Amino acid sequence: MNAYSKRKGVTLIEFLLAALIGVTVIMVIGSILFFSLQTLPHSEREHDAQQALRVSADVATKKIESATTLFLLPDQKLSDADLKPHWNYLGLNADGTEIVNYIYDKDSGAHSKQILARGNLAFIYDFVASKRADSNIIDFAISATNQATSAVKTLTVSARPINANYIDAPTLGTQLSYAFAYRDRQIADEKTVAAVSILVDASASMNDDLAGNLTVDDSAKRIVAVENALLGHADKQNVVKGIINEFSAENAVEMALIPFNLTANIPIPNKFSTAADDSLIHRYQFYDVASKAEREDLFNAVRKLSSVVGNGSNVGDALRRAYYSHLRFANEVQSSSEYGAGHSTENYIIVVLDGAATYASSVGGTSSDRFKDDAGDQPYLSINADPAKWFSAGIIGYGDKTSTPAEQYVRLFGAKIKTLSSGIYIVAYTENATELTQIRDIANVLGVTNDHFYPVTTSYDIDAIMTDIKQAIVKDLWTVRGPK
């Protein structure tokens, strides 16, 4: 028998080989287990980051879609100290690491903070939003940056505000918005009241059509078109809501109507008062257009416009009425049960006219002190078209063309009304080049810039102009009331 075959046991070499194989297997298994243990928390963090992106995008989309008012906040990140009452906020926090949603609670008067994407050692988050130039669509990008690898995951979403009556956003590409402020309801205790007065030329030429031709077609008359633009109407193409109805959807907006021709002592029954009566100024009261009853009272005043058309255009007297009406209303706001102390007033004046100022209101005297500059009515007993009689009390001017007193009267109250106005808007209801120049002269006195000057044309009618003015006022008003 072979001696080798009789040998029992394991040689040293075989033992070492077996041990080496065992160690190798253990090392492989250990590496797999170690890698698995390391990968598991990393995968969980990746999953958490992706989940945070989805949650943030979902909440932001819903808030944008349901907002009644939306402000993109350029170059602003969110901190507790910068939050304004009545506003909710969503976006990047102050140190730029996480996405937060601040909800305002009207009962406590404080904001609660909801963290949508929490920054940590593994990931930090970013939020950038912009509005498309040609629509109300809001595009926003939410990203998560891996702090170990610098890899970035980004989720890009678009949302359209379905219920918004106002959106404020910088031009695309000009500024980055890291957050937005929003409201999803109207706030009843708004501290800023908008007072909007509409001064309407009721001179005889307002019975003409746009081209300046006398017409028997009521629908073509300038004064009727103004009534319709204020009240609303249905034409062949669509239904026009009218500027009063459009403003009724806003919160804390009050409106007044001030017609004028020979004087601003109208509408009837007190047309051209022959007795001094300061109480008559209350005909020029402001109406809360959100109230159906008060809105109807204002409608009734507008419906009288056609019936008060007369000769002359005393623009200065209309500005006088507007000036004192706005002053009186601002004082009433402070003491009223509806508003009260702590409320402020923003004053907006819309002037609709078709030519130059032709009359002024005089209490008698020299050119430096003859003009009526208080709040009340006066006995307008005479019309003095003769310059030799312009030192007398009454109405002075030519009536059918401008004059030095008429221009001086506009300058007197133009300077006054500029001191309290948040915005003056001129509607020039004429296509005549000379008349347009005369109206621009009045606009210049009032400090009206080109973007607040609206000539009526066949392609840009007064309905569209009134809608644009309403939108301009609302934009300015929301800037005052806004979250910034």
PELIN-V311110 format. One record per residue. N is the residue number from 1. PSI is psi in whole degrees, 0 to 359 (* if undefined). Layout:
N PSI
N PSI
This chain:
1 142
2 135
3 326
4 322
5 340
6 352
7 136
8 163
9 186
10 135
11 164
12 321
13 316
14 322
15 316
16 320
17 316
18 318
19 318
20 316
21 318
22 315
23 319
24 314
25 316
26 319
27 319
28 312
29 319
30 318
31 317
32 314
33 318
34 315
35 320
36 317
37 326
38 323
39 326
40 308
41 326
42 316
43 321
44 319
45 320
46 315
47 317
48 319
49 315
50 321
51 320
52 321
53 315
54 317
55 315
56 315
57 320
58 314
59 315
60 318
61 313
62 320
63 320
64 315
65 327
66 356
67 139
68 335
69 137
70 128
71 119
72 134
73 100
74 136
75 31
76 128
77 160
78 128
79 155
80 325
81 338
82 2
83 138
84 140
85 148
86 359
87 141
88 154
89 146
90 135
91 206
92 138
93 175
94 323
95 6
96 37
97 339
98 163
99 128
100 157
101 117
102 126
103 127
104 133
105 115
106 334
107 315
108 341
109 21
110 165
111 136
112 145
113 125
114 121
115 116
116 322
117 107
118 124
119 148
120 189
121 336
122 316
123 146
124 160
125 160
126 155
127 128
128 133
129 154
130 159
131 138
132 143
133 329
134 10
135 180
136 9
137 132
138 122
139 132
140 150
141 130
142 129
143 152
144 126
145 124
146 118
147 339
148 320
149 349
150 9
151 142
152 130
153 129
154 137
155 118
156 130
157 150
158 142
159 146
160 125
161 112
162 324
163 5
164 131
165 353
166 135
167 128
168 121
169 144
170 159
171 137
172 127
173 349
174 322
175 149
176 136
177 115
178 357
179 168
180 152
181 146
182 156
183 143
184 16
185 162
186 145
187 121
188 330
189 40
190 135
191 355
192 122
193 131
194 125
195 113
196 114
197 141
198 113
199 119
200 121
201 120
202 35
203 167
204 327
205 347
206 353
207 356
208 171
209 181
210 324
211 352
212 14
213 138
214 134
215 147
216 356
217 105
218 322
219 340
220 350
221 142
222 314
223 325
224 319
225 324
226 314
227 312
228 321
229 332
230 319
231 328
232 152
233 171
234 126
235 190
236 333
237 318
238 180
239 126
240 122
241 326
242 145
243 329
244 314
245 323
246 319
247 337
248 340
249 348
250 163
251 136
252 55
253 126
254 145
255 149
256 152
257 130
258 94
259 156
260 147
261 259
262 319
263 186
264 24
265 50
266 168
267 176
268 156
269 359
270 36
271 127
272 66
273 139
274 10
275 140
276 129
277 96
278 338
279 341
280 344
281 337
282 355
283 340
284 42
285 164
286 142
287 134
288 103
289 353
290 342
291 125
292 318
293 314
294 325
295 321
296 324
297 318
298 319
299 317
300 323
301 319
302 321
303 344
304 355
305 313
306 329
307 348
308 8
309 132
310 188
311 148
312 166
313 95
314 77
315 321
316 321
317 324
318 319
319 323
320 312
321 314
322 316
323 308
324 330
325 318
326 320
327 314
328 317
329 320
330 322
331 321
332 323
333 319
334 330
335 358
336 154
337 335
338 322
339 278
340 180
341 145
342 347
343 145
344 164
345 133
346 126
347 128
348 134
349 126
350 124
351 121
352 120
353 163
354 14
355 199
356 163
357 130
358 348
359 161
360 160
361 122
362 142
363 7
364 151
365 189
366 175
367 336
368 339
369 14
370 341
371 142
372 122
373 19
374 188
375 339
376 183
377 175
378 158
379 104
380 90
381 341
382 154
383 117
384 97
385 352
386 117
387 333
388 341
389 10
390 354
391 352
392 159
393 146
394 204
395 126
396 146
397 176
398 332
399 315
400 2
401 166
402 165
403 165
404 313
405 319
406 318
407 321
408 322
409 321
410 317
411 322
412 308
413 344
414 318
415 323
416 313
417 334
418 333
419 338
420 355
421 138
422 342
423 134
424 134
425 127
426 127
427 113
428 105
429 68
430 153
431 357
432 127
433 319
434 316
435 322
436 320
437 318
438 320
439 323
440 326
441 318
442 317
443 319
444 320
445 323
446 359
447 25
448 126
449 169
450 326
451 352
452 12
453 122
454 97
455 133
456 133
457 174
458 330
459 345
460 82
461 176
462 334
463 311
464 322
465 314
466 322
467 317
468 322
469 318
470 315
471 322
472 319
473 316
474 319
475 314
476 319
477 317
478 333
479 321
480 317
481 353
482 181
483 0
484 *
